[in-house]
Amino acid sequence: MLSKVRSLAIKAEASEGVAETLAAADATLKVFDARFQPVVEFDDRMPNRATLTVLRSVAKEAFGEFSFSFEMKGEDGTVDSVPAWGKVNQGAGWKQVVTGATNVIWTPSDLLHTASEVPSYSVEGFVDGISRKMRGARVTSWALSMDSAGRLMCTVTMRGVLVGKTDVDTAVLVPVFSTELPPIWGQGTADISGLNLKVRTWTAELALESGPRWDPTFEHGVQSIRLNNRAPITGTIDPEFTLVATKSWRSIMQNNTVQDMKLILGTAGGRRITIDQNFAQFKQVGDADRDGDLIGDINYMLTGEENGAADEMQITKD
Protein backbone atom coordinates (compact mmCIF):
# COMPACT_ATOMS: atom_id res chain seq x y z
CA MET A 1 0.00 0.00 0.00
CA LEU A 2 1.26 3.45 -0.93
CA SER A 3 1.11 6.27 1.62
CA LYS A 4 0.82 9.03 -1.00
CA VAL A 5 -2.22 7.50 -2.71
CA ARG A 6 -4.88 9.25 -0.66
CA SER A 7 -8.06 11.27 -0.83
CA LEU A 8 -10.06 12.97 1.91
CA ALA A 9 -13.82 13.54 1.80
CA ILE A 10 -15.53 16.07 4.08
CA LYS A 11 -19.28 16.74 4.27
CA ALA A 12 -21.45 18.80 6.61
CA GLU A 13 -23.91 16.65 8.54
CA ALA A 14 -27.63 17.21 8.18
CA SER A 15 -28.02 16.02 11.77
CA GLU A 16 -25.17 16.52 14.22
CA GLY A 17 -23.22 13.35 14.82
CA VAL A 18 -25.13 11.25 12.25
CA ALA A 19 -22.66 9.98 9.66
CA GLU A 20 -23.16 11.03 6.05
CA THR A 21 -22.42 8.92 2.98
CA LEU A 22 -19.41 10.48 1.29
CA ALA A 23 -18.64 10.52 -2.43
CA ALA A 24 -16.08 11.94 -4.84
CA ALA A 25 -17.91 15.28 -4.90
CA ASP A 26 -17.05 15.66 -1.19
CA ALA A 27 -13.31 15.14 -1.81
CA THR A 28 -12.50 18.11 -4.07
CA LEU A 29 -10.21 19.79 -1.52
CA LYS A 30 -6.56 19.14 -2.41
CA VAL A 31 -4.89 18.07 0.82
CA PHE A 32 -1.19 17.73 1.56
CA ASP A 33 0.57 15.53 4.14
CA ALA A 34 -2.70 13.92 5.26
CA ARG A 35 -2.39 11.70 8.33
CA PHE A 36 -4.85 9.70 10.44
CA GLN A 37 -4.58 8.86 14.15
CA PRO A 38 -7.13 6.84 16.15
CA VAL A 39 -7.59 7.92 19.77
CA VAL A 40 -9.27 5.11 21.73
CA GLU A 41 -9.89 5.31 25.48
CA PHE A 42 -9.78 2.16 27.63
CA ASP A 43 -11.21 1.08 30.97
CA ASP A 44 -8.42 -0.80 32.74
CA ARG A 45 -9.46 -3.83 34.83
CA MET A 46 -7.35 -4.49 37.90
CA PRO A 47 -9.46 -6.55 40.31
CA ASN A 48 -8.36 -7.71 43.73
CA ARG A 49 -7.40 -11.37 43.40
CA ALA A 50 -4.57 -13.83 44.08
CA THR A 51 -2.30 -12.37 41.37
CA LEU A 52 -1.07 -8.92 40.39
CA THR A 53 -1.64 -9.61 36.71
CA VAL A 54 -4.20 -7.23 35.24
CA LEU A 55 -7.14 -8.29 33.08
CA ARG A 56 -7.84 -7.25 29.53
CA SER A 57 -8.93 -3.58 29.22
CA VAL A 58 -12.28 -2.65 27.71
CA ALA A 59 -12.33 -0.16 24.82
CA LYS A 60 -14.67 2.77 25.49
CA GLU A 61 -15.09 5.96 23.48
CA ALA A 62 -13.18 6.00 20.21
CA PHE A 63 -12.13 9.18 18.44
CA GLY A 64 -10.13 9.84 15.32
CA GLU A 65 -7.98 12.72 14.09
CA PHE A 66 -7.18 13.69 10.52
CA SER A 67 -4.42 16.26 10.12
CA PHE A 68 -3.62 17.85 6.76
CA SER A 69 -2.69 21.06 4.96
CA PHE A 70 -4.37 22.85 2.06
CA GLU A 71 -3.80 25.84 -0.19
CA MET A 72 -5.95 28.85 0.68
CA LYS A 73 -6.84 30.23 -2.75
CA GLY A 74 -9.64 31.23 -5.07
CA GLU A 75 -10.68 28.30 -7.22
CA ASP A 76 -12.94 29.19 -10.12
CA GLY A 77 -12.81 32.90 -10.90
CA THR A 78 -16.25 33.53 -9.36
CA VAL A 79 -16.22 36.15 -6.60
CA ASP A 80 -19.08 34.73 -4.49
CA SER A 81 -18.51 30.97 -4.83
CA VAL A 82 -17.38 29.11 -1.71
CA PRO A 83 -14.07 27.30 -2.28
CA ALA A 84 -13.60 23.68 -1.21
CA TRP A 85 -11.68 24.81 1.89
CA GLY A 86 -14.60 26.98 3.10
CA LYS A 87 -16.17 24.05 4.96
CA VAL A 88 -12.92 23.45 6.84
CA ASN A 89 -12.90 27.07 7.99
CA GLN A 90 -16.48 26.73 9.20
CA GLY A 91 -15.55 23.59 11.11
CA ALA A 92 -12.86 25.65 12.87
CA GLY A 93 -15.36 28.20 14.15
CA TRP A 94 -15.21 30.75 11.32
CA LYS A 95 -18.54 32.35 10.46
CA GLN A 96 -19.07 32.27 6.68
CA VAL A 97 -21.05 34.98 4.90
CA VAL A 98 -21.63 34.94 1.13
CA THR A 99 -22.47 38.31 -0.41
CA GLY A 100 -23.92 37.70 -3.86
CA ALA A 101 -21.76 38.92 -6.77
CA THR A 102 -19.33 40.48 -4.28
CA ASN A 103 -17.34 38.14 -2.03
CA VAL A 104 -17.19 35.41 0.61
CA ILE A 105 -16.06 36.46 4.10
CA TRP A 106 -14.97 34.43 7.14
CA THR A 107 -14.74 35.93 10.64
CA PRO A 108 -14.27 34.24 14.05
CA SER A 109 -17.61 33.06 15.41
CA ASP A 110 -18.89 33.63 18.94
CA LEU A 111 -21.68 31.06 18.35
CA LEU A 112 -19.56 27.92 18.58
CA HIS A 113 -22.54 25.78 19.69
CA THR A 114 -24.75 26.89 16.79
CA ALA A 115 -24.70 24.10 14.20
CA SER A 116 -25.86 26.37 11.37
CA GLU A 117 -22.78 28.56 11.90
CA VAL A 118 -20.26 25.90 12.98
CA PRO A 119 -21.51 22.60 11.49
CA SER A 120 -20.35 19.12 12.40
CA TYR A 121 -18.79 17.03 9.63
CA SER A 122 -18.39 13.48 8.48
CA VAL A 123 -14.82 12.88 7.35
CA GLU A 124 -13.52 9.84 5.49
CA GLY A 125 -9.90 9.29 4.58
CA PHE A 126 -9.06 6.89 1.76
CA VAL A 127 -5.56 5.47 1.41
CA ASP A 128 -4.69 2.97 -1.33
CA GLY A 129 -7.36 0.35 -0.62
CA ILE A 130 -8.82 1.16 2.81
CA SER A 131 -10.87 3.93 4.41
CA ARG A 132 -11.18 5.37 7.91
CA LYS A 133 -14.30 7.34 8.77
CA MET A 134 -15.43 9.58 11.59
CA ARG A 135 -18.56 11.60 12.31
CA GLY A 136 -19.44 14.62 14.43
CA ALA A 137 -16.08 16.12 13.56
CA ARG A 138 -14.85 19.68 13.95
CA VAL A 139 -11.49 21.38 13.54
CA THR A 140 -9.50 21.48 16.79
CA SER A 141 -6.38 23.29 15.52
CA TRP A 142 -6.01 25.79 12.65
CA ALA A 143 -2.88 27.64 11.52
CA LEU A 144 -1.91 29.78 8.52
CA SER A 145 1.62 30.14 7.19
CA MET A 146 3.00 32.21 4.35
CA ASP A 147 6.51 32.31 2.95
CA SER A 148 7.73 34.93 0.49
CA ALA A 149 7.26 33.74 -3.11
CA GLY A 150 5.34 30.76 -1.71
CA ARG A 151 1.74 29.68 -1.22
CA LEU A 152 -0.64 30.58 1.58
CA MET A 153 -1.03 27.27 3.42
CA CYS A 154 -3.43 26.29 6.19
CA THR A 155 -2.69 23.33 8.46
CA VAL A 156 -5.53 21.82 10.50
CA THR A 157 -6.51 18.87 12.65
CA MET A 158 -10.09 17.56 12.53
CA ARG A 159 -11.27 15.42 15.45
CA GLY A 160 -14.40 13.27 15.41
CA VAL A 161 -16.01 10.06 16.62
CA LEU A 162 -14.88 6.90 14.85
CA VAL A 163 -17.51 5.06 12.82
CA GLY A 164 -17.46 1.33 13.54
CA LYS A 165 -14.58 -0.65 14.97
CA THR A 166 -12.64 -1.51 11.85
CA ASP A 167 -11.27 0.07 8.69
CA VAL A 168 -13.03 -0.74 5.41
CA ASP A 169 -11.53 -2.11 2.19
CA THR A 170 -12.42 0.34 -0.58
CA ALA A 171 -10.88 2.21 -3.49
CA VAL A 172 -9.55 5.75 -3.24
CA LEU A 173 -12.07 8.37 -4.39
CA VAL A 174 -11.23 10.16 -7.64
CA PRO A 175 -12.77 13.66 -7.51
CA VAL A 176 -12.57 16.44 -10.12
CA PHE A 177 -10.18 19.04 -8.67
CA SER A 178 -9.99 22.74 -9.43
CA THR A 179 -7.20 23.51 -11.91
CA GLU A 180 -6.65 27.03 -10.49
CA LEU A 181 -3.04 27.63 -9.46
CA PRO A 182 -2.51 29.25 -6.05
CA PRO A 183 -1.16 32.82 -6.01
CA ILE A 184 2.24 33.39 -4.44
CA TRP A 185 3.29 36.21 -2.17
CA GLY A 186 5.25 37.69 -5.06
CA GLN A 187 1.79 38.62 -6.41
CA GLY A 188 0.65 40.37 -3.24
CA THR A 189 1.34 42.94 -0.53
CA ALA A 190 2.00 42.97 3.20
CA ASP A 191 0.98 46.09 5.10
CA ILE A 192 1.15 47.22 8.73
CA SER A 193 -0.81 50.40 9.45
CA GLY A 194 -0.03 51.85 6.03
CA LEU A 195 3.62 50.77 5.87
CA ASN A 196 4.32 48.35 3.02
CA LEU A 197 6.71 45.86 4.54
CA LYS A 198 9.57 43.73 3.32
CA VAL A 199 8.48 40.52 5.03
CA ARG A 200 9.50 36.94 4.38
CA THR A 201 7.15 35.00 6.65
CA TRP A 202 3.75 35.63 8.24
CA THR A 203 1.88 33.19 10.45
CA ALA A 204 -1.45 33.14 12.30
CA GLU A 205 -2.79 30.46 14.63
CA LEU A 206 -6.25 29.95 16.08
CA ALA A 207 -6.21 27.69 19.15
CA LEU A 208 -9.53 26.02 19.91
CA GLU A 209 -10.86 24.28 23.01
CA SER A 210 -13.03 21.25 22.29
CA GLY A 211 -14.62 18.29 23.99
CA PRO A 212 -17.02 15.39 23.43
CA ARG A 213 -20.77 15.88 23.52
CA TRP A 214 -21.78 12.85 25.54
CA ASP A 215 -24.90 10.91 24.57
CA PRO A 216 -25.32 7.18 25.33
CA THR A 217 -27.74 6.75 22.42
CA PHE A 218 -24.82 7.21 19.98
CA GLU A 219 -22.06 4.73 19.17
CA HIS A 220 -19.16 5.04 21.65
CA GLY A 221 -21.45 7.16 23.85
CA VAL A 222 -20.54 10.40 22.05
CA GLN A 223 -22.63 12.42 19.63
CA SER A 224 -19.95 14.79 18.33
CA ILE A 225 -16.93 16.94 19.10
CA ARG A 226 -17.98 20.47 20.12
CA LEU A 227 -15.94 23.66 20.15
CA ASN A 228 -16.26 25.33 23.55
CA ASN A 229 -13.89 28.30 23.38
CA ARG A 230 -11.26 29.95 21.24
CA ALA A 231 -8.01 31.47 22.43
CA PRO A 232 -6.72 34.77 21.00
CA ILE A 233 -5.33 34.51 17.49
CA THR A 234 -1.54 34.76 17.66
CA GLY A 235 1.19 34.82 15.05
CA THR A 236 4.59 35.99 13.90
CA ILE A 237 6.04 38.35 11.30
CA ASP A 238 9.63 39.16 10.35
CA PRO A 239 9.82 42.58 8.64
CA GLU A 240 13.04 44.41 7.85
CA PHE A 241 13.65 46.90 10.64
CA THR A 242 13.35 50.57 9.80
CA LEU A 243 14.56 53.78 11.39
CA VAL A 244 12.57 54.91 14.40
CA ALA A 245 11.28 57.87 12.39
CA THR A 246 9.61 55.43 9.98
CA LYS A 247 8.30 52.90 12.51
CA SER A 248 9.20 52.73 16.19
CA TRP A 249 8.78 49.01 16.71
CA ARG A 250 9.58 48.76 20.43
CA SER A 251 7.49 51.78 21.38
CA ILE A 252 4.52 50.18 19.60
CA MET A 253 4.86 47.23 21.98
CA GLN A 254 5.54 49.13 25.20
CA ASN A 255 2.88 51.80 24.59
CA ASN A 256 0.19 49.18 23.91
CA THR A 257 -0.36 50.57 20.41
CA VAL A 258 -2.37 48.28 18.15
CA GLN A 259 -1.65 47.88 14.45
CA ASP A 260 -3.86 47.04 11.47
CA MET A 261 -2.15 44.36 9.40
CA LYS A 262 -3.19 43.25 5.92
CA LEU A 263 -2.05 40.52 3.54
CA ILE A 264 -3.29 40.44 -0.08
CA LEU A 265 -2.63 37.62 -2.53
CA GLY A 266 -3.78 37.18 -6.11
CA THR A 267 -5.98 39.32 -8.30
CA ALA A 268 -9.65 40.31 -8.14
CA GLY A 269 -12.31 38.28 -9.91
CA GLY A 270 -12.61 35.32 -7.55
CA ARG A 271 -8.87 34.73 -7.28
CA ARG A 272 -7.89 37.20 -4.54
CA ILE A 273 -7.47 36.37 -0.86
CA THR A 274 -7.26 39.25 1.63
CA ILE A 275 -6.46 38.76 5.30
CA ASP A 276 -7.26 41.72 7.56
CA GLN A 277 -5.93 41.56 11.10
CA ASN A 278 -7.38 44.36 13.20
CA PHE A 279 -6.01 45.53 16.55
CA ALA A 280 -2.77 43.51 16.43
CA GLN A 281 -0.78 43.97 19.63
CA PHE A 282 2.94 43.21 19.55
CA LYS A 283 3.96 40.91 22.43
CA GLN A 284 7.62 40.46 21.48
CA VAL A 285 9.89 42.62 19.33
CA GLY A 286 13.32 41.05 19.02
CA ASP A 287 16.26 41.23 16.60
CA ALA A 288 17.17 38.62 14.01
CA ASP A 289 19.39 38.33 10.95
CA ARG A 290 18.29 37.55 7.39
CA ASP A 291 21.20 37.34 4.97
CA GLY A 292 22.91 40.22 6.73
CA ASP A 293 19.80 42.41 7.07
CA LEU A 294 18.46 43.39 10.50
CA ILE A 295 14.91 42.09 10.81
CA GLY A 296 12.28 41.97 13.50
CA ASP A 297 11.43 38.77 15.34
CA ILE A 298 7.88 39.84 16.21
CA ASN A 299 5.13 37.91 17.98
CA TYR A 300 1.65 39.41 17.94
CA MET A 301 -1.81 38.78 19.38
CA LEU A 302 -5.06 39.96 17.83
CA THR A 303 -7.39 41.84 20.16
CA GLY A 304 -10.64 43.79 20.06
CA GLU A 305 -12.05 47.05 21.36
CA GLU A 306 -13.61 47.27 24.82
CA ASN A 307 -16.96 48.39 23.40
CA GLY A 308 -16.58 47.48 19.75
CA ALA A 309 -17.82 44.59 17.68
CA ALA A 310 -14.96 44.55 15.18
CA ASP A 311 -13.72 41.08 14.32
CA GLU A 312 -10.06 40.62 15.10
CA MET A 313 -9.44 38.86 11.79
CA GLN A 314 -11.27 38.64 8.49
CA ILE A 315 -10.55 36.44 5.47
CA THR A 316 -12.08 37.62 2.19
CA LYS A 317 -12.22 35.83 -1.12
CA ASP A 318 -13.27 38.05 -4.05
N, C-alpha and C positions, 0 to 999 in steps of 0.2 A: 504494500500500500504506500502511496506517495503522499507526503505531508503537504505539498504545494497544491495538490488537486483538491480544491475546496470551493464551496459556495455557502453563503449564509443568507437565510430567509428570515425576514422580520415582518410581522403583521400585527396591527392594533387589534385587540380583542373586543368583540361586540359585548361580551359580558366578562367582567374582571375575573381573571383566574381560570376561565374556561378556554381550553386549548383550541386554537384555530387550525384548520387544514392549510398547510402552506404549499405554494406552487412557485414555478419559475418567475412569475410576475412579482413575487414578494422578495426576490433575490437580486434586484437590479442595482443594489448598492455595491460598488467595487470596494472590497475590504482587503486590507494588507495585514500580514502577520497575525492572522486569526488563530486563536488558541481557545481550547475548552478545558475547564477544570470542574469535576464534580466535587461537591462539598456535602458529605453525608455525616449526620450526627448519629452517635451510638449511645445506647443505654448499656453501661457496663454491669455485669452480674458477678458479684463477689459475695456469695452467701457464707454464713458461718457453718463450717463443717469440718471434717477430720483432716482436711488438706488445705494448703494455701493456694492451690491451683485455682485460677478463676475459671468461670464458665464462659461460653460463647456470648459475645455482646449481641444486642438486638438493634438493628438499624431503625432509626426513627425518621425525622424529617430529612428530606434529601433536596439539596439545592444544586444549581449549576451556575457557572460563570463563563460567559464568552467575552474575551477581550480581543480588540481589533482596532485598526486605524482606518481612516478614510480621508479622501481629499474633499475639502470644503470648497465647492465651486458651483457656478451656474452650469446647467446641463443641457438646455435645449434652445436658448435664445429667446425664451418667453419670460417677460418680467414678472408675471404673477403666478407662474407654475411652481409647485413645491418640489424641490429636488429630492432624490431618493434618501438623502441624509436628514431630511427634515423630521422624519419620524424618530430618528435617534435623538435629535435635539429635544423633541417633545418628551421622550422617555427620560430625559435628564432634568426635567423640570423647567424647560423653556416654553413660555407661552408663544404660540404661533398665530400670527394674524396675517391673512391674505387680503391685500387691497387690490381689487380688480383693476387690471391694466396699469398698475403702478409698481407694486413690489410685494415681497414677503418679508415679514419682520419677526424676529425672535427676541424676547426679553425674559429675564428671570421671573418665574411665577411665584406668587405668594399663596397659590391655591394648590398645594402639592397633593392634597387628598381629593381633588376634583378630577374625576376620570375623564371628563370631556376636555380638560386642559392638559392633564398629564396622564395619558392612557397607559394601560398595561399592555404588554406585548407577548405574543408567542414567538419564540425564536428557535430555529432549527438549523443546526450546522451539519453540512454534508462534507465528508472527507473520503474520497476514493473508495466508495463501496459501503459505507455505514453512515448513519445519522444519529445525532444526539439532539433531543428536543426538550425545551422547557417552556413553561407557561407563567402568566402573572409576572412577567419580567419588567424591570425598569433599569435605567442606567444608574450605577452607583459611583462611578468616577468619570470625569469628563475633563479633557485638557487639550488646549490648542497650542501648536508650535509653528513658528515661521522662521525660515532661514533665508537670508538674502539670496536672490536668484533661485529660490526653491519654491515648493508648493506650500500652501496652507493646509496643515494636517491636523486632524482631530483624533485623539486616542481615547477610547472609552472601555469600560467594563459594564456588561449587562448581567444582572443577577436575577434568577428566577427559580421556580419550583420544577424539579425534574419530572418529566412525564414517563411513567412506567419505571421498571427496574432493570431495563436492559437496553443496549443500543439496538438499532434496527439495520438490517442489510438492505441497502437501497442505493441507486445511482445518484451521482452528483447532479444537482439541478443545472440546467443550461439556460440562463436568462438572456434577454437582449439588453446589453449595456448601452449607456450613452457613449457616443464617440467624441464628446466635447473634451478638449484638452484643458487641464487646469491652468489658470494664469500663474505666473511666477511673480515674485516681489519686484523683479526688474520692470514689471508693467504696472507698478503701483506707487503709493506714497505712504510715508509714516510721518505723523504730525503730533507734536505736543504743544498745546495751547498756541497754535499759530506758527511754531518753529518747525520747519521741515528738517527732519533729522537724518543723519547718516548712521543708520542702525543696521546691524547684521542679524540679530535675533530678537524675537518678541514672543513671549509665552503668556498664557492665561489659563488658570486652573479653577474649576468649580468643584469644591468638595461637598459631597452630599451625605447626609445621615439617612440610613434606611433600616428597615426591619421587617420581619414576617408579619403578615396579617393572619392570625391564627383562626382556623375554622375546622372543626373535626369532621365536617361533612365533605371536605375536599381530600384528595389523595395526599398522603404525608401530613395531614392535619393543617395545611397551610393553603390559604386562598391565593395570595400573591405577595410580592415584595412591594412595600410602600415607602415612599420618600417622606421623611418626617421633618427635615430641616435642611437648610443649606448654609454653609459657612461663607464668609466673604470671599469674593473672587480675588485671587492673588496672581501675581505674575512677575516677570522679569523683562528688562530691556537693557540694551548695551550701546547707547549712543556715543558718538565722539564727544568728548568734553569741549566746551566752549569757554571763552572768556566770561568772567562774572557779569560784564556789561551786557552780554548777549543772553545768558541764562545762568542764574545763580543757583546751582543745583543743590548745595547743602542748605542754603537758606530756605529753599522750598520745603525741604524736609523739616527743619527745626522750627519754622514759622507756621507749620500745619497748613501750608498752602496747597490746595488741590489743583490738579491739572486735568484738562480735557485731552484725551489721546485718541487718535484716529488712524486706522489702517485701511487702505483702499487697494483692492486688487482687481485687475481685469477692466473691461470696458462695459459701458451701459448697453442695455438691450438684452437683459436676462443673463449676462455673463459677468456682472460685477458683484463683488462681495465687499461690503463696508462694515467695519467693526468700530463702533463708537464706545469709548470707555469714559464715562463721566465721573467727575469727582475722584480722580486717582490720587491717592496719598502715598508719597514716597516713604518707605519704612527703612530703607538702607540705601546709602549713596556712597559706594566705595570706588576705588581706583582699580583699573585693570589695563592690560596691554594687548593691543591687536596689531601685530606686524609693525610694532614701533610707535603706533598712535596711542595716545592716552584716551581711554574710554571709561564710561561709567558702568559700574557693576551695581545696577539699581533694582531693588525689589519694591513692588508697589502693592497696594490693596485698594480695591474699589469700594467707595463709600456712597452715602446718600446725604441729602439735606435733612435737618431736624424736622422741618415741617413741609418738605417737598415730596412729590410722588415720582420724581425722575428715576428711571431705571438706571442702575449703575453700569449696565452694558447692553448694547443693542447690536444685533447682527442683521444686516439688510442684504437681501438679494434683489437686484433690479437690472 
